[in-house]
Amino acid sequence: MTKQLTIQPSGQQITVEDDETLLAAALRAGFNMPYGCKNGACGACKGQVLSGEVVHADHAESALSHTEMERGVALFCCARPVGDVTIECKEISATKDIRIKTLPCRVEAIDKVSHDVAVLKLKLPTTERLQFLAGQYVDIHTKGGKKRSFSIANAPYEDDHIQLHIRHVPNGEFSDYVWNEMKEKEIFRFTGPLGSFFLREDSDKPILFIATGTGFAPIKGMLQAAFQKGIQREMVLYWGARTLADLYMPELPSQWQQEHPNFTFIPVLSEPRPEDRWQGRTGFVHEVVLEDFGSLSGFQVYACGAPVMVEAAYKHFVARKLPQDEFFSDAFFTTKDLVTKV
């Protein structure tokens, strides 16, 4: 039996098919709802249920807590309506005219830039260009029929290819394949662009970028797009890693710092090794940001990486007066980040 979804404040009404989530129904109907992982791990699609009842599939407790559920908050990517339902959600106009495509691509280069990160350059067909916003992601269709999500690491002006940063995860099916078997000229298919993690250019606020690990990938694309467009807002990148070897291309943001007076790069190591001879900042990356700023009321924040970092950054930054709607995030998750529904 179909149900009706009403989205406020626009008043748009959408039919929800059997076993369809609120997010899936909204996207199918052309309503550009904020979202990230689509798997209940990141919390990007979280919003208020104004009337009606929903049930949730498995999701990370960090993305939606018991307390939030009791207040009528839902994860739209995991929520299915019991009957007619009304929610509150503002549409993202920037992605409205961008068409999601499924395209073939050819592996043009595999560059192992560190002990556990490979940079893939995937060439698009000569007749195709991918329109996307810096920071969005694609779903790679694996040989085994599964999909794996990776952020686009290049800027939109480089629209004849996509660059992906793949961390080698032990026993990870796709990353093992990339690391040990993938050859140049292989053909893959991908679907994209996806997600609502992208640079908001309609603001003049200074920006704090917070990354851990390969969370640097979408932020790299955002920064390169900002530099290419001549955006003069103050921008600071805090990039956290365990050891110096885990900062897999620090020379790039270091170069940006030399070329752009409005950009600052602050690498942060949580467990520097003696051989690193590290003289820079240490600790958890979000805590280093808190050391540097008494109030975040006048900033925008873009956080990408481990879910635990994204969650901690949101909690502590909002406590430092960052407006909730000025925190944009993309949490990189694995299946271990999902738990039985709370």
C-alpha positions in Angstrom: 0.0 0.0 0.0 1.4 3.4 -0.9 1.7 6.3 1.5 1.9 10.0 1.1 4.9 12.0 2.1 4.5 15.8 2.6 7.6 17.9 2.8 7.5 21.2 4.6 8.0 24.1 4.2 7.6 23.6 0.5 4.4 21.6 0.8 5.5 19.1 -1.9 3.6 15.8 -1.8 5.2 12.6 -2.9 3.9 9.0 -3.1 6.0 6.5 -1.2 6.0 3.0 -2.7 6.0 -0.1 -0.6 9.3 -0.7 1.2 10.7 2.6 -0.1 12.5 4.9 2.3 11.7 8.6 2.6 15.0 9.6 1.0 14.5 7.2 -2.0 11.0 8.5 -2.6 12.1 12.1 -2.4 15.0 11.6 -4.8 12.9 9.6 -7.2 10.4 12.5 -7.3 13.1 15.0 -8.0 13.3 16.6 -4.5 16.9 17.2 -3.7 17.1 16.2 0.0 20.4 16.5 1.8 22.1 13.1 2.1 25.5 11.4 2.3 26.1 7.6 2.7 22.4 6.5 2.2 23.2 3.7 4.7 22.4 5.2 8.1 26.0 5.9 9.1 26.6 9.6 8.5 23.5 11.5 9.7 23.5 13.9 6.7 19.8 13.2 6.0 18.5 13.6 9.5 15.4 15.6 10.0 12.2 16.2 12.0 9.0 14.1 11.5 6.1 16.6 12.0 3.3 14.1 11.9 2.9 10.4 11.3 5.1 7.5 12.2 8.2 5.9 10.7 10.2 2.7 11.3 14.0 2.6 10.9 16.2 0.0 9.4 19.7 -0.7 10.8 21.8 2.4 11.3 24.7 3.7 13.4 23.6 4.9 16.8 26.0 7.9 16.4 23.9 9.0 13.4 20.6 8.9 15.3 20.3 8.4 19.1 17.5 7.1 21.2 16.9 10.7 22.5 16.6 12.1 19.0 14.2 9.3 18.0 12.0 10.1 21.0 11.9 13.8 19.8 10.6 12.7 16.4 13.9 13.0 14.6 14.4 10.5 11.7 17.2 9.3 9.3 15.4 9.7 6.0 17.7 7.2 4.3 16.6 4.4 6.7 13.0 5.6 7.6 10.0 4.0 6.1 6.5 5.4 6.8 3.9 3.4 8.6 1.2 5.6 7.1 1.0 9.1 5.7 3.8 11.3 7.1 4.9 14.9 7.1 8.5 15.9 7.5 10.6 19.1 7.7 13.3 19.4 5.1 14.8 22.2 3.0 15.6 21.3 -0.6 19.2 21.8 -1.9 18.8 23.9 -5.0 22.5 23.6 -6.1 22.1 19.9 -7.1 18.7 20.3 -8.7 20.0 20.5 -12.3 22.8 17.9 -12.0 21.8 14.6 -13.6 22.9 11.4 -11.9 24.3 9.1 -14.5 25.7 5.5 -14.8 28.8 5.6 -17.0 31.7 3.4 -18.0 35.2 4.5 -17.2 38.7 3.3 -18.0 41.5 3.0 -15.4 44.1 5.4 -16.8 46.5 5.4 -13.8 47.0 3.7 -10.5 49.4 5.7 -8.3 50.3 4.2 -4.9 51.2 7.4 -3.2 51.8 5.9 0.2 52.0 2.6 2.1 48.3 2.2 2.0 46.7 4.8 -0.3 46.3 4.5 -4.1 45.1 7.3 -6.3 43.0 6.2 -9.2 42.5 8.2 -12.3 39.4 7.0 -14.2 39.0 8.3 -17.7 35.4 9.0 -19.0 34.3 8.2 -22.5 35.3 10.9 -25.0 31.7 11.8 -25.6 30.8 12.3 -22.0 31.5 14.9 -19.3 30.5 14.5 -15.7 28.8 17.5 -14.2 29.3 17.5 -10.4 29.9 19.7 -7.4 33.3 19.5 -5.7 33.0 17.2 -2.7 30.4 14.8 -4.1 30.9 11.1 -4.5 30.3 8.2 -6.9 29.3 4.6 -6.5 31.8 2.2 -8.2 30.1 -1.0 -9.5 32.5 -3.8 -8.5 33.2 -7.0 -10.5 31.2 -8.9 -7.9 28.1 -6.8 -8.4 28.4 -4.7 -5.3 28.7 -0.9 -5.0 31.5 1.0 -3.2 31.3 4.7 -2.5 34.3 7.0 -3.0 34.6 10.8 -3.0 35.6 12.6 -6.1 39.0 14.1 -5.4 39.3 16.4 -8.4 37.6 19.7 -9.1 34.6 20.0 -11.5 36.7 21.9 -14.1 38.6 18.6 -14.7 35.5 17.0 -16.1 37.0 14.4 -18.4 38.0 12.1 -15.6 37.5 11.4 -11.9 40.2 10.9 -9.3 39.6 8.6 -6.3 41.7 8.0 -3.2 41.5 4.4 -2.2 42.8 3.3 1.2 43.9 -0.3 1.4 41.8 -2.0 4.0 43.0 -5.5 5.1 40.5 -8.0 3.7 38.6 -5.3 2.0 37.2 -6.9 -1.2 37.5 -3.8 -3.5 40.6 -2.2 -1.9 42.4 -5.6 -2.0 41.6 -5.8 -5.7 42.8 -2.2 -6.4 46.0 -2.8 -4.5 46.9 -6.3 -5.8 45.1 -7.0 -9.1 43.8 -3.9 -10.8 45.5 -3.1 -14.1 45.5 0.0 -16.3 42.9 0.1 -19.1 40.4 -1.9 -17.1 36.8 -0.9 -17.6 34.4 -0.1 -14.7 31.0 1.4 -14.3 30.0 4.0 -11.8 26.9 6.0 -10.8 27.1 9.6 -9.8 27.5 12.3 -8.8 25.9 11.6 -5.4 25.6 13.3 -2.0 25.1 16.8 -0.6 28.7 17.4 0.7 29.9 20.2 -1.4 31.2 23.8 -1.0 28.5 26.4 -0.4 29.6 29.4 -2.4 26.8 31.7 -1.4 28.6 32.6 1.9 31.5 34.9 2.8 32.2 33.2 6.1 35.7 31.8 6.7 36.0 28.1 6.3 37.4 25.3 8.5 38.1 22.1 6.7 38.6 19.1 9.0 39.8 15.8 7.5 41.1 12.4 8.7 42.8 9.9 6.4 41.3 9.8 2.9 38.7 12.3 4.1 41.2 14.7 2.4 39.9 13.5 -1.0 36.7 15.6 -1.3 38.2 18.5 0.5 41.0 18.5 -2.0 38.4 18.9 -4.8 36.7 21.7 -2.9 39.9 23.6 -2.3 41.1 23.2 -5.9 37.7 24.5 -7.1 37.8 27.4 -4.7 41.3 28.4 -5.9 40.3 28.1 -9.5 37.3 30.4 -9.0 39.4 32.9 -7.1 37.4 32.6 -3.9 39.1 34.8 -1.3 37.4 33.6 1.9 39.9 32.6 4.7 40.3 28.8 4.6 42.1 26.6 7.0 42.7 22.8 6.5 43.3 20.6 9.6 44.3 17.2 8.3 44.6 14.5 11.0 46.5 11.2 10.8 48.2 8.8 13.2 51.7 9.1 11.9 53.6 11.1 9.3 53.4 8.3 6.8 49.6 8.4 7.0 49.6 12.0 5.5 49.8 10.6 2.0 50.3 13.8 0.0 51.1 16.6 2.4 53.2 18.4 -0.2 50.1 19.4 -2.1 48.4 21.5 0.7 51.8 22.8 1.7 52.2 24.1 -1.9 48.7 25.6 -1.8 49.7 27.5 1.4 52.6 29.0 -0.4 50.5 30.0 -3.4 47.4 31.3 -1.7 47.6 33.9 1.1 44.0 33.1 2.3 44.8 29.4 2.9 46.5 27.7 5.9 47.4 24.1 6.2 47.7 22.5 9.7 48.7 18.8 9.8 47.9 17.0 13.0 49.4 13.6 14.2 47.7 11.6 16.9 50.5 9.0 17.4 53.7 10.4 15.8 56.6 7.9 15.8 60.1 8.8 17.1 61.5 8.5 13.6 58.9 11.1 12.4 60.8 13.8 14.4 57.5 15.6 14.5 57.5 19.2 15.5 53.9 20.0 14.5 50.6 19.7 16.2 49.6 16.5 18.0 46.3 15.0 19.3 42.9 14.5 17.9 42.2 16.9 15.0 39.0 18.3 16.3 40.6 19.1 19.7 43.4 21.0 17.9 40.7 23.1 16.3 39.1 23.8 19.7 42.6 24.9 21.0 42.8 27.5 18.2 39.3 29.0 18.4 37.4 30.3 21.4 34.2 30.7 19.4 33.1 29.3 16.0 30.0 31.4 15.6 31.3 33.1 12.4 32.6 30.0 10.6 31.5 27.3 8.2 32.9 23.8 8.8 33.4 21.0 6.4 34.4 17.7 8.1 35.2 14.4 6.4 36.7 11.2 7.5 36.1 8.7 10.4 32.6 8.8 11.8 33.9 9.2 15.4 35.7 12.4 14.3 32.7 13.8 12.5 30.5 13.1 15.4 32.9 14.6 18.0 33.5 17.7 15.8 29.8 18.4 15.4 29.1 18.0 19.1 32.0 20.2 20.3 31.9 22.8 17.5 28.2 23.5 18.1 29.0 23.8 21.8 31.4 26.5 20.7 28.5 28.4 19.0 28.9 27.1 15.5 25.5 27.3 13.9 24.2 23.8 13.3 23.4 24.6 9.7 27.0 25.7 9.0 28.4 22.2 9.7 28.6 20.0 6.6 30.0 16.5 6.8 30.7 13.2 5.0 31.6 10.3 7.3 33.6 7.5 5.8 32.1 4.3 7.2 32.5 0.6 7.0 30.0 -2.2 7.9 31.4 -2.2 11.5 30.0 1.3 11.9 26.4 0.0 11.4 24.6 -1.6 14.3 21.3 -3.2 14.9 18.7 -0.5 14.9 18.4 1.4 18.2 
